[in-house]
Amino acid sequence: MSQVILLDSGPLGLVTNPKLSAESLACTQWLQLLVSSGSRVIIPEIADYEVRRELLRANKVKGIARLDELSQLLEYLPITTTAMRQAALFWAQARQQGQPTAGDKTIDGDIILVAQAVTIIGADVAIATTNVGHLSRFVVADLWQNIKTS
């Protein structure tokens, strides 16, 4: 089985941030190592949306350009009907169990990300994130720093 890493909005925001903080540089180096080692790294559409909307709101043109460039270099996973229906199921199950992942009126991007991850068949999938919390209840998710090449 091949290793597949989906980027949550946290790491995606770090690598597209034009301000070169120590954390953003470390995350960029981590991503380069994954790609050069042959790991399949994917940008889920929901993570692109979450990062892009904030870049647009703040009029961060360089960040938008970096996000567009990265989307051309890595695999991009569009949101599908299958993923959205799975997300609706996860959302309902979480509430039935008394463990919602977001407010009742929110779209719940974390659940959509989880659903996108489970639509990838025949691969060892992990979500690289800055906040493991809700994600790890449904799929393998870890802090980006803890995900190593296979």
N, C-alpha and C positions, 0 to 999 in steps of 0.2 A: 504494500500500500504506500502511495506517495504522500509526503507531508504537504498539507495545505494550510496556509496561514491567512486568515481574514483579518484585515486591519479595521479595528474599531475607530471611532472618530478621534479618540485621544492620541494614539500614535500617528494617525493620518494628519491631524492638526500639527503635531510636532514636526513632522518631516516636510510639511509645506509652509511652515512659518519662516518668513524671510529674516526674522530676528534670530541671530545665531546664539542661542543660549547653550549652556553646557548640556542640558537635557535634550534639546532639539538636535544638537550635533551627535550626541550618543545614540539617539534614536535613528538618525540618518545612517550612521555607521552600522548599526544593528541591521537595518533594512538592506543595506548594500551587501552585508555578509550573507544574509539569507538568500538573496537573489543570486549572488555569485556561487553559492554552494548548491544551487539547483532546486531550492525550495520553491514551491508554487505559492506566490504571494498574490492575494486578491484584494481589490478595493470593492467592497459591497456598495451598491448604489445608495443605501440608506446612510452609510458613513460619509460618502461623498456629499450627500444632501446636507447632513448636519454640519459638516465643515464649511461647505460652500455658502450656505445661507448666512453664516456669521461673517465670512470674508466679504460677501456682498454688502451686508448691513454696515460693516465698518469701512467699506470702500478700500479694501486691501488688495490692490491690483496685482502686486507682486505675488501675494499668496495665492490668488486665483490662477495666475499663470503657472505657478509651481504645481498646483493641484491638477490643472489641465495637462501639464507635461507628465506628471506621474501617472495619470490615467492612461496615457499613451504607452508608457513603459511597462506597466503592470497589467495583469488581467483585471477586467472589470466585470462585476457580477450584477446584471440588471435585476430589478425587482420583478418577479413573475407572479402570475395568478396563484400558482402552487405555493409560493412562499407566503403570499398574503393570506391565503386560506389557512396555512399552517400557523401563521402568526395569530390569526383570530382564535384558533383552537388553543394555543398556548396562553393567550391573554385570558380567555374564559376559564381555563383550568386553574391558572394562578389565582384568579378571584374566587373560584369555587373552593380552593384550598385555604382561602384567607391570607394569601401571600401575593398581593398585587405588586407589580414591578414599577408602576407609575400611577398617576391619578386616573380616575375613571374617564375624564374628558380629554386626556392626552392621546396622541397617536401611538405612543410607546415605541420609540425607535429601537430600544434594546430588544424588544420581542421580535421586531421585524428582522433585526440583525441575526438573532438566534434562528429564526425560521429560514433565513437565507443560508445559514451555515448547514442546517440539516437537509437542505435540498441537494447538497453536493454528495453524490453517491460514490462509493468505492474509494474513499480517501480518508486519511488520518487528518481530521480537521480540528484546528484550534483557532480561537479568536484571541488576537493580541490586543490588549486593552490597557487602560490606566485605571480601570475600576472593575474588578472581577465580580463583585456583588451579585447582581441579578443574573448575569450571563451564565455563571457557573452552575446555576440551578438546572439549566437545560442542556448545556453543551460544555465541552472542554474549553475553558477560557483561563488565561493567565496574564499577569503583567507582562508587557512586551519584553522587559529585561530578562524574564525567566524563560522565554521561548528560545531554544537553541536550534542550530541546524541539525538535521538528521544524518 
